[in-house]
Amino acid sequence: MTEVAQRIPSRSVFRRPDGTAGRARQLRPGAVLTIVLTGQLMAVIDNSIVNVAVPSMAVGLRASGALLQLIVAGYTISYAVLLVTGARLGDILGHRRVFLGGAALFTLASLGCGLAPSASSLVALRFIQGVGAAVMIPQVLSLIQRTFTQPAARAAAMSRYAAVLSGGVVLGQVLGGLLVSANIAGSTWRPIFLVNVPVGVAVLAFGRLLPAADPERPQRKLDLPGLLTLTPAVLAFVLPLVLGQSLGWPAWGWALLAASVVLAAALGPVERLVHARGGQPILPRALLAAPGVATGIAGMFMLMLIFGGWLFTLTLHLQDGLGYSALRSGLTFVPGALAFAFVSLNWRRVPASAHHVLIVGGFALSGAALAALGLLLRDGGTGGAATYVLAGVVGGGMASGFSPLMTRVLSRVPVAIAADASGVIVTVNQLAIVGGVATFGTLYLNLAGRLHASVLASAHAWEASSLALAVVAIAGGVLAAIHVSSSQE
């Protein structure tokens, strides 16, 4: 009966001019998933595709180092800061409407980026791109939660979601390398943004068929005290992390990080006050009070921290230490992306009684593979085929931990607060990736001494970074074990 129920086409409700309810064209759950994950893929790719085009941007736009840093980081800053706000807007205005609005803004900003006449205009448009992504992406999880109500179908949808998260990052690196190398009609870096335009138009065209808001849903409103506390906290955390290394970690960066801790600590009391006054907190008590949710989110944070740090530091070693091209460097991660996707799509074949072993074992496996990869490349060699094998093991191990962990967390979230949960989870994942890049990137660069260091200096920096990542994986495995023990199914 579960499978039959999930095959029933969804219908979008709309209002005729006379106020009576009507039904829009039927849309199967699989089609809903395809549309929203295509939007998700665009945003994920855009987070990594720009990195490989920085040298050509520097030449074509005559951009300073500071402007280049903002071109890369502007998207991440506005994206991370506004995710929770985007999630609540979906609850207020309807997930389909907000998803389409975000997709439209993202697509227009992508077109503008591709045609940008100067570095300063490109920076501004990258910030706008991030706003579009922040509005669009939280609706993806909310629409999945609403469309796939049965546990088995929702788990399958979440597996595809996880595969898109991992595959999109690597695809961005490979696609960026291909487009920049092709130099289509002398356009150098511009196609990395213009490629979003036809995809965005398709998402907008088919996105009109997504399920509309339920007219009977409870009315939600913005939690202004919560947003005015959380938004600056996230900004104060992200800004120094994305700009600190290139600026030599100035005093204002440390001050902002300290302020982010103070604001994060203040969020709890603020939200309790909002709840006591009859408001609707952006961090509902019901979310973190559910068994295993807090430790599950913490476990996902650790995995995304490792993921961001691994991609960034190994890319630095491959390109700056071993002299790989952007394309060859991106291709090195393909086995990891394929393994992540394979495990994400197939972990449910493992008996449910063994899922806890899968989660904890995933952390252990990825940690062991990261340590082995560091030792393999410590002497400045390429590692040959073993590098690709170990990259695959790292990706598979991360998926073994991440996919079932996210599914378990979301299965405990009431549909009524699905949008808030989406905002929190996506924000946590994004902050973890930024934190991984900043933390382990700083470790690598401090040990290597500088970019374009000698091969051996880079190799030793990568070895230390990989071992540090392995230690974090062990700590994540401990968190995962606590999560399993506190949320026995």
Phi, psi and omega in degrees: 000327180300313182296321180297318181298322182285345179273351179293124182298142175278150179236139178268129180274136173222167181250130175285167179302331180278001177093353179281155182279144175230175180237130177277179181302145179294146177218121182290152179305322179298325178290321175303313181298317180299317182295310185289326179287334173294318174297318177300316182298318178303313183292320181293315179301319184293341179285338184241340187292334185289328186305320185285347183260000184302314180301318180289329175295319181301320180284311186292325183256355184052046185273144175285168179299321180296318179293321178298320179298319180288329175298318180285314190273338184303318178299312183296320183297305182292326179297308183294321185291327189256005183299314182294321176298317178300321179297316181291325176300324177298322178292325184279313188261349183106133186294321180295312182300316182288322176301313181293321178297317178295319179297320179295315179296318179298317182293316179296319178294325177296317177299316178298319178299317182294336181254005187303130182276345184212165180294321181294320177292326178294321176301311181299318181290329176293322175297319179294321175304316180297323176297315178300317179294320181295329177282322185282314193294319179300335181288339182298306180296322180296316179292326175295315179300318182287324187278321183252093186269340179274140185305315183294316180293321179294321178298319178296319179295319180293330177296319178292323176300314180297321179297322179293321180302310182286310184297327182295322180296312181290319179300323178299317179294315181292313181297319178299317178297319180295314184292318180292319179294324181292329179048057186299119179052034179071020185274354179045255188274346189298324180298340180295336175264320184294336180297337179288335190295306179296325178294316179297321178297320178295318178299319179293320182295313182275338181295339177297342181270358179296157180301131178281169179295143177286119182296343180268001185293151177297144179285133178248163177216163181292142173263084186297316177301319179294316180294322180288347174263314185287319184300309176295331178296315179293317179299316180294334178279315187284317188303309179292332180290323182275338182248345189299313184299313183292337181261005178078027179050069180291167183298324181296331178294317178293324178296319178294319178298319177296320179296325180295324178294316180297315181293321178296320178294329181283342184298320181302304178300322179298315181291325176296322178294319177300315180296317182297331180269009177085014178277186182236093184299146176285343175242080187297143177299327182295335181288304183281343179280341180296139183304126174083353184290312182298314179290328177294316177296321178296321177296319177296323177301315181296319180294317179290330174298314178295317182301310180297317180294320180296310181300317186288310185290321179291325176298317178301315181294317182295316185276313185272330180271308184267352176078023178292151170287165179301321181293313181296322178298314179298321180294335178297331182272354183301315177302323178295318179294318180296318179294320178300313180296317182298313180293319180301324183274349187234358184296336181290348175288340177287136180306141183303329181294343182254005183296327179294325177292322180298317182294305182295319179296328179297318177298315182296318182294315180294322178297316179296319181292323177296316178297317179296322180293323176295317179291326181296321186261008188295335183266006177091007178273174180274343180083349178060215184295333181298329178298316181292322179296313181293325175299320177296320179294320177300311180297317179295320178296318179297318179295323179298328177274317190287310188299307178293330180294313179295320180297317180296318180296310184293332179293342181262001182265122176299144181302330182299333179244025181300320181295317178297318178298320179300313180298317181295312184294315181294321178296315179300315180298317181294317179296325179294317179297315178298317179296321178295316178299313183291313185293305184281333174296318177296318178301312180300310185293325178293322181282323179287338179092323182185167171290155183060037176287176178295161182300316182292320178298318178295319181296318179292324177295319178294320179301312179297320180295318181293322178292323176295320176298322179295323178296318178297323178297322177296315178298321177296323177297324177295316177299319180296322179294322177295318178301314181298316183289334182268355184221050179299130183278000000 
